[in-house]
Amino acid sequence: MGVTVVENKNEVIVALSKLIEATATESIERNGLFNIGVSGGSLVSFLATGLTKISTDFSKWKIFFCDERLVPVADPDSTFGVYKKQLIDTEAVSLKEDQFVTVKQGVSAAEAAEEYAAKIKKYIPLSPLPRFDLLLLGMGPDGHTCSLFPGHALLNETAKWVAPITDSPKPPPSRITLTFPVINAARVCAFAVSGKEKAEMIKRIHVDKEDLPATRVQPTSGNLQWIVDKDAGALLN
Ligand SMILES: O=C(O)[C@H](O)[C@@H](O)[C@H](O)[C@H](O)COP(=O)(O)O
């Protein structure tokens, strides 16, 4: 597993953007499309800056959510809502709303999860699990990734590709999330982490190798990249 430590948050964005550009180019050459999964949190602002600097055919991108909060799109907690504000139809990034595969709202978490799994089945090549070209993941200060939280039963979900969660310790409580079998089937999984408040958790994952949700991201035949800045990587050596 590669951990790349760069100088600061801007350099995290630069390194992440290069990885996205290279993966998109390779995927479009191979398959004519680029299937990418995105997370919420600090990643959105990294992408809002970083995607303006890459060279790619955005019309070939299909964008999925690694996890989503079950709130109306207009709610400030909606991850799609934040992407919509920051990335769709902006002057610098020509992504269109219909390139985002969104999560059905106004239904139970179980129904939303099932419906999203069906959408994934429709678009993503199966081998036999859906194989995303790239998943962009966040790591919370408690070591969670997607909406997979420490000690939660969903960490051991093996049957569902997309699971409902109604007791998320990070609000809002109702969400859906990709599960580990699908995450680890991806061609590339990447974490981009910045800030000293993440340093302790980066150490627990990479030095102590504690069994935390983010530690369990181990692509079975894909590539794993951690891009961290010096603040987040301060306790690595
Ligand atoms: O819905 C969410 O809460 C996010 O999608 C979540 O999975 C995020 O990636 C992590 O919480 C890290 O967030 P930060 O990068 O803001 O710490």
The ligand as a MOL file (V3000), in Angstrom:
LIG
                    3D

  0  0  0     0  0            999 V3000
M  V30 BEGIN CTAB
M  V30 COUNTS 17 16 0 0 0
M  V30 BEGIN ATOM
M  V30 1 O -21.1520 11.4400 4.4180 0
M  V30 2 C -20.0910 11.6000 4.9010 0
M  V30 3 O -19.9600 11.8760 6.0960 0
M  V30 4 C -18.8910 11.4840 4.0350 0
M  V30 5 O -19.1660 10.9770 2.7980 0
M  V30 6 C -17.8470 10.6740 4.7120 0
M  V30 7 O -17.7820 9.3700 4.3450 0
M  V30 8 C -16.5390 11.3830 4.5580 0
M  V30 9 O -15.8110 10.9130 3.4850 0
M  V30 10 C -15.7980 11.2190 5.8200 0
M  V30 11 O -16.6490 11.5670 6.8890 0
M  V30 12 C -14.5770 12.1040 5.8830 0
M  V30 13 O -14.9670 13.4220 5.9030 0
M  V30 14 P -13.9170 14.5660 6.0990 0
M  V30 15 O -12.9620 14.4310 4.9660 0
M  V30 16 O -14.7070 15.8400 6.0250 0
M  V30 17 O -13.2910 14.3280 7.4350 0
M  V30 END ATOM
M  V30 BEGIN BOND
M  V30 1 2 1 2
M  V30 2 1 2 3
M  V30 3 1 2 4
M  V30 4 1 4 5
M  V30 5 1 4 6
M  V30 6 1 6 7
M  V30 7 1 6 8
M  V30 8 1 8 9
M  V30 9 1 8 10
M  V30 10 1 10 11
M  V30 11 1 10 12
M  V30 12 1 12 13
M  V30 13 1 13 14
M  V30 14 2 14 15
M  V30 15 1 14 16
M  V30 16 1 14 17
M  V30 END BOND
M  V30 END CTAB
M  END
